[in-house]
Amino acid sequence: MAGILDSKTRIMDFILTDEGRRQIRDGDLRISFASFSDLGTFYSEDSGGVALDAGGRIYFEASSRHQDRIVVESQMGVITSFATSGDAGSYELGGEQISVSPESPAHAYETTTLTGSQVVEQSDDILTSITQNFTDNQLISKEDVFTYKQGFTLSDENIVFRPTSSRPIDMTSYVGTDGSYRPPTAASLDAIEFDQKFSHFPNFKFLPPINSKSSGKLAGKPTGVYANLNQPEILTYESLEETLKGLEKHEIRFDPTSRDNNIMIQPFEFNSDTGTVRKLTIVDFGIFPNKRGTSSGVHVFFIGKMLRSKDGSLKFANLFTLELDV
């Protein structure tokens, strides 16, 4: 966050927000984009939409607010800390629990932890209040003068998938000969080191050790024979479709939409049985060519949970696959 100070001494005053300090501590700070806000700018009724001269005004120094945290950060799917403000009150998300403080001044210091069905009942308010943090920053935007389409509209607000005993998983395959039901565990999943969904990342490639190449040679000789235990990498969109064949799907259209299609997605899981909320993990699987040739490509994401099995290995349980035809 930055604030404009006296132009004769300093032009900009930069500080790291609480979220920025947390990301530095965890080694996650990556500065990729910049945004500008007129939150502290003063407009008068007769200024014609132009900010008045701030040279003679006193301003607070730049400070950290809970609205600065727009993207809900999580570690292993568990939310670290997040504060929101909505119509039903102020929400505090920490760990997997949700606490709500009422808006009434008489009960300003009372906090109630949501449990069970309350989490699902107030899920819409919680999600709306998260997006409200983005609005409260009052970011300065611009319109694309080369198109009449601004923003976007969803063709469907809600989608409901109803699993059965055979879809998306055939549960009969987990019934033993004695008739007992033995559901799959995290141990039955492939470790992420061998999972197809991670095979495109450089640090998950099969890289057997080799000797340094000698003069005039293109590559060095392998130090031995090593078995490639990785699942084959998915290189084409047709191969991806084959892995998703037979699964339930639904198409959502963005019409009208902007040319940039700048979309921010945060998937959550609200569990009424445990009264908890978790941010799901997103695996960016890359962009595949559009078969119809009508766009720049199909951006594929796997969305699910990171699990730790009893042997300590990390597993990824894919809940659904998201395709953005950009």
C-alpha positions as CSV (number, residue, x, y, z in Angstrom):
1,M,0.0,0.0,0.0
2,A,1.2,3.5,-0.7
3,G,0.1,7.1,0.0
4,I,1.0,10.4,-1.6
5,L,2.9,12.7,0.8
6,D,4.5,16.1,0.5
7,S,5.8,16.4,-3.1
8,K,8.8,18.5,-1.9
9,T,10.1,15.7,0.4
10,R,8.7,12.4,-0.7
11,I,6.5,11.4,-3.6
12,M,5.2,8.0,-2.4
13,D,5.1,6.4,1.0
14,F,5.1,2.6,0.7
15,I,4.3,0.1,3.5
16,L,3.7,-3.6,3.5
17,T,0.3,-4.6,4.7
18,D,-0.2,-7.4,7.3
19,E,-0.8,-9.8,4.5
20,G,2.4,-8.7,2.7
21,R,4.4,-9.3,5.9
22,R,2.8,-12.8,6.3
23,Q,3.8,-13.6,2.7
24,I,7.4,-12.5,3.3
25,R,7.5,-14.6,6.4
26,D,6.4,-17.7,4.4
27,G,8.4,-16.9,1.3
28,D,5.3,-16.4,-0.8
29,L,5.5,-12.7,-1.7
30,R,5.3,-12.3,-5.5
31,I,4.6,-8.7,-6.7
32,S,2.9,-9.2,-10.1
33,F,0.3,-6.4,-10.5
34,A,-0.3,-2.9,-9.2
35,S,-3.6,-1.1,-8.6
36,F,-4.5,2.5,-7.8
37,S,-7.3,3.7,-5.5
38,D,-8.8,7.0,-4.8
39,L,-10.1,5.9,-1.4
40,G,-8.3,8.9,0.3
41,T,-9.1,11.4,-2.4
42,F,-11.4,14.3,-1.6
43,Y,-14.1,15.3,-4.2
44,S,-16.5,18.2,-3.7
45,E,-19.9,18.5,-5.3
46,D,-18.8,21.2,-7.7
47,S,-15.4,19.7,-8.6
48,G,-16.8,18.0,-11.7
49,G,-15.4,14.6,-10.8
50,V,-11.8,16.1,-10.5
51,A,-10.0,15.6,-7.2
52,L,-9.2,18.8,-5.4
53,D,-5.7,19.9,-4.6
54,A,-4.4,17.9,-1.7
55,G,-1.4,20.2,-1.0
56,G,-3.0,21.8,2.0
57,R,-4.8,18.8,3.4
58,I,-3.7,16.5,6.3
59,Y,-3.9,12.8,5.5
60,F,-3.3,9.7,7.6
61,E,-0.3,7.7,6.7
62,A,-0.8,4.6,4.7
63,S,-2.0,1.8,6.9
64,S,-3.1,-1.8,6.7
65,R,-6.9,-2.6,6.6
66,H,-8.6,-6.0,6.5
67,Q,-10.1,-5.0,3.1
68,D,-6.5,-5.2,1.7
69,R,-6.8,-9.0,1.9
70,I,-8.9,-9.8,-1.2
71,V,-7.5,-13.3,-2.0
72,V,-8.1,-15.7,0.8
73,E,-4.8,-17.4,1.5
74,S,-4.6,-20.9,2.8
75,Q,-2.0,-23.6,3.7
76,M,-3.0,-27.2,2.8
77,G,-6.6,-26.0,2.2
78,V,-6.9,-24.4,5.7
79,I,-7.6,-20.7,5.8
80,T,-4.9,-18.9,7.8
81,S,-6.9,-15.7,8.7
82,F,-9.4,-13.5,6.9
83,A,-11.7,-10.7,7.9
84,T,-14.8,-9.7,6.0
85,S,-17.8,-7.4,6.5
86,G,-21.3,-8.2,5.2
87,D,-24.9,-7.5,5.8
88,A,-25.2,-10.2,8.5
89,G,-22.2,-8.9,10.4
90,S,-18.4,-9.1,10.4
91,Y,-16.9,-12.5,9.6
92,E,-13.6,-13.8,10.9
93,L,-12.3,-16.9,9.1
94,G,-9.4,-18.7,10.8
95,G,-8.3,-22.3,10.5
96,E,-11.5,-24.0,9.5
97,Q,-13.8,-22.1,11.8
98,I,-16.0,-19.0,11.1
99,S,-16.8,-16.4,13.7
100,V,-19.4,-13.7,13.2
101,S,-19.7,-10.4,15.0
102,P,-23.2,-8.7,14.8
103,E,-23.5,-5.2,13.3
104,S,-25.4,-3.9,16.3
105,P,-23.2,-1.5,18.4
106,A,-24.7,-2.8,21.6
107,H,-23.1,-6.2,20.9
108,A,-20.0,-5.0,19.1
109,Y,-17.6,-7.1,21.1
110,E,-19.6,-10.3,21.0
111,T,-18.4,-13.1,18.7
112,T,-20.3,-16.3,17.8
113,T,-18.7,-19.3,16.2
114,L,-20.9,-20.7,13.4
115,T,-21.5,-24.5,13.6
116,G,-23.2,-27.2,11.6
117,S,-25.9,-26.0,9.2
118,Q,-25.2,-22.3,10.1
119,V,-22.1,-22.4,7.9
120,V,-24.1,-23.5,4.9
121,E,-27.0,-21.1,5.7
122,Q,-24.7,-18.1,5.8
123,S,-22.3,-19.2,3.0
124,D,-23.8,-16.7,0.5
125,D,-23.3,-13.8,2.9
126,I,-19.7,-14.9,3.6
127,L,-18.8,-15.2,-0.1
128,T,-20.5,-11.9,-0.8
129,S,-18.6,-10.2,1.9
130,I,-15.3,-11.5,0.6
131,T,-16.0,-9.8,-2.8
132,Q,-17.0,-6.7,-0.8
133,N,-13.4,-6.4,0.3
134,F,-12.5,-5.9,-3.4
135,T,-15.2,-3.2,-3.8
136,D,-14.2,-1.4,-0.6
137,N,-10.7,-0.7,-2.0
138,Q,-12.4,1.7,-4.5
139,L,-9.9,0.8,-7.2
140,I,-9.6,3.1,-10.2
141,S,-10.8,1.3,-13.3
142,K,-10.8,2.1,-17.0
143,E,-13.2,1.2,-19.8
144,D,-12.2,-0.5,-23.0
145,V,-13.1,2.2,-25.6
146,F,-12.7,-0.4,-28.5
147,T,-15.7,-2.5,-27.4
148,Y,-19.2,-1.8,-26.1
149,K,-19.1,-4.9,-23.8
150,Q,-18.0,-4.1,-20.2
151,G,-18.0,-6.6,-17.3
152,F,-19.8,-10.0,-17.7
153,T,-23.0,-11.8,-16.8
154,L,-23.4,-15.4,-15.8
155,S,-25.8,-17.6,-17.6
156,D,-26.3,-19.7,-14.4
157,E,-26.1,-18.5,-10.8
158,N,-26.3,-21.9,-9.3
159,I,-25.3,-25.4,-10.4
160,V,-26.2,-28.6,-8.5
161,F,-24.5,-31.9,-9.1
162,R,-26.1,-34.9,-7.5
163,P,-23.7,-37.8,-7.1
164,T,-25.1,-41.4,-7.4
165,S,-23.8,-44.8,-6.4
166,S,-22.2,-45.1,-9.8
167,R,-21.3,-41.5,-10.7
168,P,-18.8,-39.9,-10.6
169,I,-17.4,-42.9,-8.6
170,D,-18.7,-46.4,-8.9
171,M,-19.1,-47.2,-5.2
172,T,-20.0,-50.8,-5.8
173,S,-16.3,-51.5,-6.5
174,Y,-15.6,-50.8,-2.9
175,V,-17.9,-53.5,-1.6
176,G,-16.1,-56.6,-0.3
177,T,-17.0,-60.2,-0.9
178,D,-18.6,-60.2,2.6
179,G,-20.9,-57.3,1.7
180,S,-19.0,-54.8,3.8
181,Y,-18.4,-51.3,2.4
182,R,-14.7,-50.2,2.4
183,P,-14.5,-46.6,1.1
184,P,-11.2,-45.4,-0.5
185,T,-8.7,-43.7,1.7
186,A,-6.0,-41.1,1.0
187,A,-3.5,-44.0,0.8
188,S,-5.3,-45.2,-2.4
189,L,-4.5,-42.0,-4.2
190,D,-1.3,-41.4,-6.2
191,A,1.3,-39.2,-4.5
192,I,1.6,-35.9,-6.3
193,E,5.1,-36.9,-7.5
194,F,3.5,-39.5,-9.8
195,D,0.1,-37.9,-10.4
196,Q,-0.7,-36.9,-14.0
197,K,-2.2,-33.6,-12.8
198,F,1.3,-32.5,-11.7
199,S,3.3,-34.1,-14.5
200,H,3.6,-30.8,-16.5
201,F,5.5,-29.0,-13.7
202,P,9.3,-28.9,-14.2
203,N,10.0,-30.1,-10.6
204,F,7.8,-33.2,-11.2
205,K,9.5,-34.3,-14.4
206,F,11.3,-37.6,-14.6
207,L,15.0,-36.5,-14.4
208,P,17.4,-39.4,-14.0
209,P,20.9,-38.5,-13.1
210,I,23.4,-38.2,-16.0
211,N,27.1,-37.6,-16.3
212,S,28.4,-34.3,-17.6
213,K,28.5,-34.2,-21.3
214,S,31.9,-34.5,-23.0
215,S,33.3,-32.2,-25.6
216,G,31.3,-32.5,-28.9
217,K,28.4,-34.4,-27.3
218,L,24.9,-33.1,-27.2
219,A,24.1,-34.7,-23.8
220,G,25.8,-36.7,-21.1
221,K,25.4,-40.4,-20.6
222,P,23.0,-41.7,-17.9
223,T,24.6,-42.9,-14.7
224,G,22.4,-46.0,-14.7
225,V,19.0,-47.5,-15.7
226,Y,16.1,-46.0,-13.7
227,A,12.5,-46.9,-14.0
228,N,10.1,-44.0,-14.8
229,L,7.3,-44.4,-12.2
230,N,5.5,-41.3,-13.3
231,Q,2.1,-41.5,-15.0
232,P,2.2,-40.5,-18.7
233,E,1.9,-36.8,-19.2
234,I,-1.3,-35.4,-20.8
235,L,-0.1,-33.5,-23.9
236,T,-3.3,-32.9,-25.9
237,Y,-6.8,-31.8,-25.2
238,E,-8.2,-35.1,-26.7
239,S,-6.2,-37.0,-24.1
240,L,-7.6,-34.8,-21.3
241,E,-11.2,-35.4,-22.6
242,E,-10.6,-39.2,-22.5
243,T,-9.7,-39.0,-18.8
244,L,-12.9,-37.0,-18.1
245,K,-15.1,-39.2,-20.3
246,G,-18.5,-40.1,-18.8
247,L,-18.3,-37.5,-16.0
248,E,-21.2,-35.1,-15.3
249,K,-20.5,-31.6,-16.8
250,H,-22.2,-28.2,-17.1
251,E,-21.5,-25.2,-19.3
252,I,-21.7,-21.6,-18.0
253,R,-21.6,-18.8,-20.5
254,F,-20.2,-15.3,-19.9
255,D,-22.3,-13.1,-22.1
256,P,-21.8,-10.2,-22.4
257,T,-18.1,-10.3,-21.4
258,S,-15.1,-8.1,-21.8
259,R,-12.2,-8.7,-24.2
260,D,-9.7,-9.3,-21.4
261,N,-11.9,-11.8,-19.4
262,N,-10.1,-11.0,-16.2
263,I,-11.7,-13.5,-13.8
264,M,-10.7,-14.2,-10.2
265,I,-12.0,-17.6,-8.8
266,Q,-11.8,-18.8,-5.2
267,P,-13.5,-22.2,-4.6
268,F,-14.6,-23.0,-1.1
269,E,-16.0,-26.1,0.7
270,F,-18.7,-25.5,3.3
271,N,-19.3,-28.5,5.4
272,S,-22.5,-28.6,7.4
273,D,-21.6,-31.8,9.3
274,T,-18.4,-30.3,10.8
275,G,-19.4,-26.6,10.6
276,T,-16.1,-25.7,8.8
277,V,-15.1,-23.9,5.6
278,R,-12.0,-24.7,3.6
279,K,-10.5,-23.0,0.5
280,L,-9.9,-25.7,-2.1
281,T,-6.6,-26.1,-3.9
282,I,-6.3,-25.1,-7.6
283,V,-3.9,-26.9,-9.9
284,D,-3.2,-24.9,-13.1
285,F,-2.9,-27.5,-15.8
286,G,-2.2,-25.1,-18.6
287,I,-3.8,-23.9,-21.9
288,F,-4.8,-26.3,-24.7
289,P,-5.7,-25.3,-28.3
290,N,-9.4,-24.7,-28.9
291,K,-10.7,-27.5,-31.2
292,R,-13.2,-25.1,-32.9
293,G,-10.6,-22.4,-33.4
294,T,-12.9,-19.8,-31.9
295,S,-10.6,-18.6,-29.1
296,S,-7.0,-18.5,-27.9
297,G,-7.3,-21.7,-26.0
298,V,-8.9,-23.7,-23.2
299,H,-7.4,-23.0,-19.8
300,V,-7.8,-26.1,-17.6
301,F,-7.7,-26.2,-13.8
302,F,-8.1,-29.1,-11.4
303,I,-9.9,-28.2,-8.2
304,G,-9.8,-30.4,-5.1
305,K,-8.1,-31.0,-1.7
306,M,-4.5,-31.7,-0.6
307,L,-4.4,-34.7,1.7
308,R,-1.7,-36.2,3.8
309,S,-1.8,-40.0,4.0
310,K,-0.6,-42.0,7.0
311,D,2.8,-42.6,5.4
312,G,3.3,-38.8,5.2
313,S,3.1,-38.5,1.5
314,L,1.1,-35.7,0.0
315,K,-2.0,-36.6,-2.2
316,F,-4.4,-34.5,-4.3
317,A,-8.1,-35.5,-4.4
318,N,-9.6,-33.9,-7.5
319,L,-13.2,-32.9,-6.9
320,F,-14.0,-31.3,-10.3
321,T,-12.2,-29.9,-13.4
322,L,-12.7,-26.3,-14.5
323,E,-12.2,-25.4,-18.2
324,L,-12.2,-21.7,-19.2
325,D,-12.5,-21.3,-22.9
326,V,-10.6,-18.0,-23.2
